[in-house]
Amino acid sequence: MAARKRPQTKETAEQTPAQTSRIERRAPKPEELNPEQRAFFDMLSDEQKEKFLTQVLPPVVIDVGARDAKKQALQSTVDVLDRIIEKATERKAHLGDLIKGLDDGLDPSSIDLRKEATMPDVDGVKITLIKGPRGGRKGEPSLPLAG
């Protein structure tokens, strides 16, 4: 019996080979066995265990396209977090310099808190500082906006 071909749609016709799902197969790992398989596996010799995993059990099928897409999404998030950390570290150092300047006699009117008491700009991210009422609630910092 011949396998039925999937009708080609506009979506599938426009996909490049890189966009279609690629599949890899590998032998299952012992920790992936179900309880019955694991009980049988544990009774085997080391040589038989390898054959059981590679020749008896069906291979584990991995959708490489889905895996790579998720890896890329996770890496993008890591990259954004790295940029946030970098900008936050720069902002922290700048604010520390302002605090030291105030301790050393810097004129307080030279500091615009509307500008300085904000979160750093990071491409692709909006960071919002939630401010409590003037004087702050118990346990919350007070960030007055008037200089």
Residue frames as a rotation matrix with the C-alpha (Angstrom) as fourth column:
MET 1
0.582 0.813 0.000 0.00
0.813 -0.582 0.000 0.00
0.000 0.000 -1.000 0.00
ALA 2
-0.248 -0.686 0.684 1.48
0.659 -0.637 -0.399 3.32
0.710 0.352 0.610 -1.05
ALA 3
-0.439 0.023 -0.898 1.86
0.790 -0.467 -0.398 6.04
-0.428 -0.884 0.187 1.53
ARG 4
0.593 0.695 0.406 -0.46
0.795 -0.584 -0.163 8.96
0.124 0.420 -0.899 1.04
LYS 5
-0.582 -0.761 0.287 1.31
0.719 -0.646 -0.255 12.20
0.380 0.058 0.923 0.29
ARG 6
-0.109 0.476 -0.873 0.33
0.690 -0.595 -0.411 15.22
-0.715 -0.647 -0.264 2.27
PRO 7
0.556 0.338 0.759 -1.24
0.807 -0.436 -0.398 17.79
0.196 0.834 -0.515 -0.05
GLN 8
-0.573 -0.816 -0.071 1.03
0.818 -0.566 -0.103 20.72
0.044 -0.117 0.992 -0.62
THR 9
0.624 0.742 -0.247 -0.43
0.764 -0.646 -0.009 23.93
-0.166 -0.183 -0.969 0.74
LYS 10
0.697 -0.345 0.629 0.78
0.054 -0.849 -0.525 27.46
0.715 0.400 -0.573 0.28
GLU 11
0.760 -0.393 0.518 2.40
-0.640 -0.308 0.704 27.27
-0.117 -0.866 -0.486 3.74
THR 12
0.540 -0.579 0.611 4.32
0.166 0.785 0.597 24.06
-0.825 -0.221 0.520 3.04
ALA 13
0.684 -0.271 0.678 5.26
0.717 0.079 -0.693 25.15
0.134 0.960 0.248 -0.48
GLU 14
0.710 -0.372 0.598 6.96
-0.179 -0.916 -0.358 28.31
0.681 0.147 -0.717 0.83
GLN 15
0.865 -0.414 0.283 8.97
-0.258 0.116 0.959 26.62
-0.430 -0.903 -0.006 3.55
THR 16
0.247 -0.874 -0.419 12.68
-0.826 0.036 -0.563 26.32
0.507 0.485 -0.713 3.02
PRO 17
0.243 -0.195 -0.950 14.45
0.193 0.970 -0.150 23.11
0.951 -0.147 0.273 4.07
ALA 18
-0.797 -0.603 0.011 15.76
0.131 -0.192 -0.973 24.91
0.589 -0.774 0.232 7.17
GLN 19
-0.511 0.675 0.533 12.19
-0.838 -0.528 -0.136 25.70
0.190 -0.516 0.835 8.27
THR 20
0.426 0.673 -0.605 10.89
-0.485 0.734 0.476 22.15
0.764 0.091 0.639 8.01
SER 21
0.648 -0.138 0.749 11.24
-0.703 0.269 0.658 19.90
-0.292 -0.953 0.077 11.00
ARG 22
-0.078 -0.724 -0.685 14.33
-0.606 0.580 -0.544 17.75
0.792 0.373 -0.484 11.03
ILE 23
0.863 0.419 0.282 14.26
-0.486 0.536 0.691 14.61
0.138 -0.733 0.666 13.07
GLU 24
-0.349 -0.929 -0.123 17.07
-0.759 0.357 -0.545 12.86
0.550 -0.097 -0.830 14.91
ARG 25
0.799 0.512 -0.316 16.90
-0.237 0.751 0.616 9.47
0.553 -0.417 0.722 16.49
ARG 26
-0.351 -0.898 0.264 18.92
-0.725 0.082 -0.684 8.23
0.593 -0.432 -0.680 19.42
ALA 27
-0.347 0.163 -0.924 18.92
0.420 0.907 0.002 5.33
0.838 -0.388 -0.384 21.83
PRO 28
0.706 0.628 0.327 16.92
-0.050 -0.416 0.908 5.87
0.706 -0.658 -0.263 25.00
LYS 29
-0.440 -0.796 0.415 18.79
-0.509 -0.159 -0.846 6.66
0.740 -0.583 -0.335 28.20
PRO 30
-0.662 0.156 -0.733 18.31
0.517 0.803 -0.296 4.47
0.542 -0.575 -0.613 31.29
GLU 31
-0.862 0.327 -0.388 16.62
0.188 -0.505 -0.843 7.34
-0.471 -0.799 0.374 33.16
GLU 32
-0.581 0.665 -0.470 14.00
-0.812 -0.511 0.282 7.57
-0.052 0.545 0.837 30.38
LEU 33
-0.781 0.273 -0.562 12.81
0.038 0.918 0.394 3.98
0.623 0.286 -0.728 30.78
ASN 34
0.204 0.892 0.402 9.39
-0.677 -0.168 0.717 3.29
0.707 -0.419 0.569 32.23
PRO 35
0.128 -0.186 0.974 9.23
-0.951 0.256 0.174 1.24
-0.281 -0.949 -0.144 35.47
GLU 36
0.851 0.215 0.479 8.75
-0.123 0.969 -0.215 -2.11
-0.511 0.124 0.851 33.68
GLN 37
0.791 -0.611 0.005 11.59
0.068 0.079 -0.995 -1.44
0.608 0.787 0.104 31.23
ARG 38
0.167 -0.754 0.635 13.82
-0.818 -0.466 -0.338 -0.25
0.550 -0.463 -0.695 34.07
ALA 39
0.463 0.051 0.885 13.18
-0.700 0.633 0.330 -3.39
-0.543 -0.772 0.329 36.16
PHE 40
0.947 -0.113 0.301 14.13
0.264 0.807 -0.528 -5.58
-0.184 0.579 0.794 33.19
PHE 41
0.634 -0.727 0.263 17.11
-0.175 -0.466 -0.867 -3.35
0.753 0.503 -0.423 32.33
ASP 42
0.292 -0.518 0.804 18.48
-0.947 -0.272 0.169 -3.60
0.131 -0.811 -0.570 35.89
MET 43
0.689 0.007 0.724 18.58
-0.275 0.928 0.253 -7.43
-0.670 -0.373 0.641 35.65
LEU 44
0.957 -0.280 0.081 20.79
0.176 0.334 -0.926 -7.39
0.232 0.900 0.369 32.54
SER 45
0.192 -0.965 -0.177 24.58
0.856 0.077 0.511 -7.54
-0.479 -0.250 0.841 32.32
ASP 46
-0.038 -0.273 -0.961 26.41
-0.073 -0.959 0.275 -4.41
-0.997 0.081 0.016 31.18
GLU 47
-0.941 -0.338 -0.015 26.83
-0.059 0.121 0.991 -5.82
-0.333 0.933 -0.134 27.65
GLN 48
-0.495 0.834 0.244 23.15
0.863 0.440 0.247 -6.76
0.098 0.332 -0.938 27.46
LYS 49
0.119 0.529 -0.840 22.10
0.583 -0.723 -0.372 -3.35
-0.804 -0.445 -0.394 28.80
GLU 50
-0.536 -0.396 -0.745 23.76
-0.317 -0.724 0.613 -1.60
-0.782 0.565 0.262 25.87
LYS 51
-0.974 0.206 0.094 22.11
0.182 0.468 0.865 -3.95
0.134 0.860 -0.493 23.36
PHE 52
-0.243 0.937 -0.251 18.75
0.936 0.159 -0.315 -3.52
-0.255 -0.312 -0.915 25.10
LEU 53
0.056 0.233 -0.971 18.97
0.198 -0.956 -0.218 0.26
-0.979 -0.180 -0.099 24.76
THR 54
-0.463 -0.391 -0.795 20.28
-0.584 -0.540 0.606 0.33
-0.666 0.745 0.022 21.18
GLN 55
-0.933 -0.014 -0.361 18.69
-0.308 0.549 0.777 -2.72
0.188 0.835 -0.516 19.55
VAL 56
-0.688 0.696 -0.204 15.57
0.724 0.680 -0.120 -3.77
0.055 -0.230 -0.972 21.44
LEU 57
-0.041 0.694 -0.718 13.87
0.585 -0.566 -0.581 -0.54
-0.810 -0.444 -0.382 22.43
PRO 58
0.526 0.245 0.815 12.59
0.825 -0.382 -0.417 1.87
0.209 0.891 -0.402 19.80
PRO 59
-0.574 -0.808 0.133 14.72
0.756 -0.586 -0.292 4.99
0.314 -0.067 0.947 19.35
VAL 60
0.060 0.485 -0.872 13.83
0.616 -0.705 -0.350 8.30
-0.785 -0.516 -0.341 20.93
VAL 61
0.024 0.046 0.999 12.73
0.940 -0.340 -0.007 10.71
0.340 0.939 -0.052 18.19
ILE 62
-0.200 -0.185 -0.962 13.86
0.588 -0.808 0.033 14.32
-0.783 -0.559 0.271 18.59
ASP 63
0.689 0.422 0.590 12.32
0.719 -0.498 -0.484 17.14
0.090 0.758 -0.646 16.56
VAL 64
-0.295 -0.942 -0.158 15.50
0.944 -0.313 0.105 19.12
-0.149 -0.118 0.982 15.93
GLY 65
-0.413 0.197 0.889 13.62
0.405 -0.835 0.372 22.11
0.816 0.513 0.265 14.54
ALA 66
0.687 0.716 0.126 11.51
0.152 -0.311 0.938 22.47
0.711 -0.625 -0.322 17.70
ARG 67
0.535 -0.573 -0.621 14.57
0.827 0.204 0.524 21.93
-0.174 -0.794 0.583 19.90
ASP 68
-0.501 -0.802 0.327 16.58
0.856 -0.514 0.051 24.54
0.127 0.306 0.944 18.03
ALA 69
-0.055 0.573 0.818 13.69
0.236 -0.788 0.568 27.04
0.970 0.224 -0.092 18.10
LYS 70
0.889 0.389 -0.243 13.37
0.296 -0.084 0.951 26.66
0.349 -0.918 -0.190 21.87
LYS 71
0.154 -0.917 -0.368 17.13
0.956 0.044 0.291 26.93
-0.251 -0.396 0.883 22.33
GLN 72
-0.536 -0.338 0.774 17.13
0.637 -0.764 0.108 30.12
0.554 0.551 0.624 20.27
ALA 73
0.396 0.762 0.512 14.23
0.107 -0.592 0.798 31.60
0.912 -0.261 -0.316 22.29
LEU 74
0.837 -0.137 -0.531 15.94
0.547 0.150 0.824 30.75
-0.033 -0.979 0.200 25.57
GLN 75
-0.199 -0.980 0.025 19.26
0.974 -0.194 0.116 32.19
-0.109 0.048 0.993 24.35
SER 76
-0.229 0.201 0.952 17.49
0.400 -0.872 0.280 35.40
0.887 0.445 0.119 23.29
THR 77
0.827 0.558 0.069 16.11
0.127 -0.305 0.944 35.73
0.548 -0.772 -0.323 26.81
VAL 78
0.486 -0.746 -0.455 19.58
0.818 0.205 0.537 35.13
-0.307 -0.633 0.710 28.28
ASP 79
-0.409 -0.647 0.643 20.99
0.841 -0.541 -0.009 37.81
0.354 0.537 0.766 25.95
VAL 80
0.228 0.579 0.782 18.34
0.117 -0.814 0.569 40.31
0.967 -0.038 -0.253 27.10
LEU 81
0.938 0.102 -0.331 19.05
0.326 0.060 0.943 39.49
0.116 -0.993 0.023 30.74
ASP 82
0.027 -0.995 -0.093 22.78
0.989 0.013 0.150 40.05
-0.148 -0.096 0.984 30.11
ARG 83
-0.394 -0.128 0.910 21.99
0.489 -0.868 0.089 43.49
0.778 0.480 0.404 28.65
ILE 84
0.667 0.685 0.294 19.74
0.057 -0.440 0.896 44.31
0.743 -0.581 -0.332 31.62
ILE 85
0.720 -0.459 -0.520 22.46
0.670 0.268 0.692 43.29
-0.178 -0.847 0.500 34.07
GLU 86
-0.297 -0.882 0.365 25.08
0.940 -0.338 -0.051 45.32
0.168 0.328 0.930 32.19
LYS 87
-0.197 0.297 0.935 22.91
0.202 -0.920 0.335 48.47
0.959 0.255 0.121 32.11
ALA 88
0.843 0.535 -0.062 21.78
0.139 -0.106 0.985 48.02
0.520 -0.838 -0.164 35.72
THR 89
0.375 -0.803 -0.464 25.40
0.909 0.221 0.353 47.66
-0.181 -0.554 0.813 36.84
GLU 90
-0.518 -0.533 0.669 26.33
0.689 -0.723 -0.043 50.84
0.507 0.438 0.742 34.96
ARG 91
0.219 0.699 0.681 23.35
0.009 -0.699 0.715 52.69
0.976 -0.150 -0.159 36.50
LYS 92
0.850 0.073 -0.522 24.23
0.491 0.252 0.834 51.43
0.192 -0.965 0.179 39.97
ALA 93
-0.127 -0.976 -0.178 27.80
0.989 -0.137 0.046 52.71
-0.070 -0.170 0.983 39.62
HIS 94
-0.460 0.024 0.888 26.53
0.371 -0.903 0.216 56.10
0.807 0.429 0.406 38.37
LEU 95
0.595 0.753 0.280 24.09
-0.001 -0.348 0.937 56.43
0.804 -0.558 -0.207 41.28
GLY 96
0.606 -0.478 -0.636 26.84
0.795 0.330 0.509 55.42
-0.033 -0.814 0.579 43.69
ASP 97
-0.495 -0.799 0.343 28.99
0.820 -0.560 -0.121 58.21
0.288 0.222 0.932 42.26
LEU 98
-0.076 0.555 0.828 26.14
0.035 -0.829 0.558 60.67
0.996 0.072 0.044 42.81
ILE 99
0.862 0.384 -0.331 25.71
0.295 0.150 0.944 59.53
0.412 -0.911 0.016 46.41
LYS 100
0.128 -0.906 -0.404 29.45
0.983 0.063 0.170 59.89
-0.129 -0.419 0.899 47.00
GLY 101
-0.518 -0.278 0.809 29.31
0.531 -0.846 0.050 63.33
0.671 0.456 0.585 45.38
LEU 102
0.466 0.759 0.456 26.52
-0.007 -0.512 0.859 64.38
0.885 -0.403 -0.233 47.75
ASP 103
0.787 -0.252 -0.563 28.61
0.617 0.300 0.727 63.14
-0.014 -0.920 0.392 50.68
ASP 104
-0.229 -0.973 -0.003 31.54
0.959 -0.226 0.169 65.17
-0.165 0.035 0.986 49.32
GLY 105
-0.417 0.088 -0.905 29.51
0.269 -0.939 -0.215 68.39
-0.868 -0.333 0.368 49.04
LEU 106
-0.870 0.191 0.455 27.86
0.448 -0.082 0.890 68.19
0.208 0.978 -0.014 45.60
ASP 107
-0.769 0.638 -0.042 24.98
-0.594 -0.737 -0.322 70.66
-0.236 -0.223 0.946 45.37
PRO 108
-0.588 0.589 0.554 21.76
0.323 0.799 -0.507 68.57
-0.742 -0.119 -0.660 45.70
SER 109
0.361 0.776 -0.517 19.93
-0.214 -0.471 -0.856 70.89
-0.908 0.420 -0.004 43.30
SER 110
-0.281 -0.543 -0.791 22.31
-0.913 -0.102 0.395 69.72
-0.295 0.834 -0.467 40.54
ILE 111
-0.985 -0.010 0.171 20.71
0.021 0.983 0.182 66.26
-0.170 0.183 -0.968 40.62
ASP 112
-0.317 0.912 -0.262 17.41
-0.935 -0.254 0.246 65.83
0.158 0.323 0.933 38.79
LEU 113
-0.638 0.075 0.767 15.70
-0.373 0.841 -0.392 62.87
-0.674 -0.536 -0.508 40.46
ARG 114
0.526 0.842 -0.118 13.16
-0.496 0.191 -0.847 62.64
-0.691 0.504 0.518 37.65
LYS 115
0.513 -0.444 -0.735 16.06
-0.737 0.211 -0.642 61.63
0.440 0.871 -0.219 35.43
GLU 116
-0.465 -0.883 0.058 18.28
-0.768 0.370 -0.524 59.82
0.441 -0.288 -0.850 37.93
ALA 117
-0.565 0.311 0.765 15.64
-0.524 0.581 -0.623 57.79
-0.638 -0.752 -0.165 39.82
THR 118
0.541 0.688 -0.483 14.65
-0.820 0.304 -0.485 55.83
-0.187 0.659 0.729 36.72
MET 119
0.521 -0.325 0.789 15.53
0.157 0.945 0.286 52.43
-0.839 -0.026 0.543 35.42
PRO 120
-0.503 -0.797 -0.335 18.21
-0.251 -0.236 0.939 52.11
-0.827 0.556 -0.082 32.73
ASP 121
0.460 0.581 -0.672 17.22
-0.811 -0.034 -0.584 52.01
-0.362 0.813 0.455 29.06
VAL 122
-0.562 -0.540 0.627 17.64
-0.182 0.820 0.543 48.57
-0.807 0.191 -0.559 27.52
ASP 123
-0.573 0.327 -0.752 16.70
-0.813 -0.108 0.573 47.87
0.106 0.939 0.327 23.90
GLY 124
-0.397 0.508 -0.765 13.64
-0.193 0.768 0.610 45.64
0.898 0.389 -0.207 23.73
VAL 125
-0.354 0.226 -0.908 12.84
0.850 0.482 -0.211 45.94
0.390 -0.846 -0.363 27.45
LYS 126
0.021 0.375 0.927 10.68
-0.253 -0.895 0.368 48.25
0.967 -0.242 0.076 29.48
ILE 127
-0.461 -0.230 -0.857 11.65
0.752 0.411 -0.515 48.32
0.471 -0.882 -0.016 33.13
THR 128
0.167 0.614 0.772 9.23
-0.093 -0.770 0.632 50.15
0.982 -0.177 -0.071 35.41
LEU 129
-0.881 -0.401 -0.253 9.98
0.248 0.065 -0.967 51.13
0.404 -0.914 0.042 38.96
ILE 130
0.199 0.977 -0.072 6.85
0.503 -0.039 0.863 50.94
0.841 -0.207 -0.500 41.08
LYS 131
-0.786 -0.494 0.371 6.92
0.032 -0.633 -0.774 53.81
0.617 -0.597 0.513 43.54
GLY 132
-0.181 0.699 -0.692 4.97
0.969 0.245 -0.006 53.93
0.166 -0.672 -0.722 46.76
PRO 133
0.816 0.495 0.297 3.50
0.426 -0.864 0.270 57.11
0.390 -0.093 -0.916 48.24
ARG 134
0.168 -0.776 0.608 5.98
-0.293 -0.629 -0.720 59.78
0.941 -0.057 -0.333 49.28
GLY 135
-0.014 -0.252 0.968 7.78
-1.000 0.008 -0.012 58.48
-0.005 -0.968 -0.252 52.30
GLY 136
-0.557 -0.218 -0.801 7.11
-0.457 0.886 0.077 54.94
0.693 0.409 -0.594 51.10
ARG 137
0.689 0.723 0.043 5.09
-0.503 0.435 0.747 52.25
0.521 -0.536 0.664 52.76
LYS 138
0.462 -0.517 0.720 6.65
-0.697 0.291 0.656 50.18
-0.549 -0.805 -0.226 55.48
GLY 139
0.170 -0.522 0.836 9.46
0.239 0.845 0.479 48.18
-0.956 0.118 0.269 53.92
GLU 140
0.568 0.038 0.822 9.40
0.823 -0.004 -0.568 50.07
-0.018 0.999 -0.034 50.61
PRO 141
-0.547 -0.815 -0.188 11.96
0.793 -0.577 0.195 52.64
-0.267 -0.043 0.963 49.50
SER 142
0.554 0.646 -0.526 10.89
0.416 -0.761 -0.498 56.24
-0.722 0.057 -0.690 49.12
LEU 143
-0.476 -0.668 0.572 11.81
0.850 -0.184 0.493 57.86
-0.224 0.721 0.655 45.81
PRO 144
0.259 0.584 -0.770 10.72
0.290 -0.807 -0.514 61.48
-0.921 -0.090 -0.378 45.84
LEU 145
0.230 -0.102 0.968 10.43
0.971 0.094 -0.221 62.90
-0.068 0.990 0.121 42.33
ALA 146
0.947 0.082 0.310 10.86
0.119 -0.988 -0.101 66.59
0.298 0.132 -0.945 43.21
GLY 147
0.110 -0.991 -0.079 14.46
0.743 0.135 -0.656 67.83
0.661 0.013 0.751 43.30
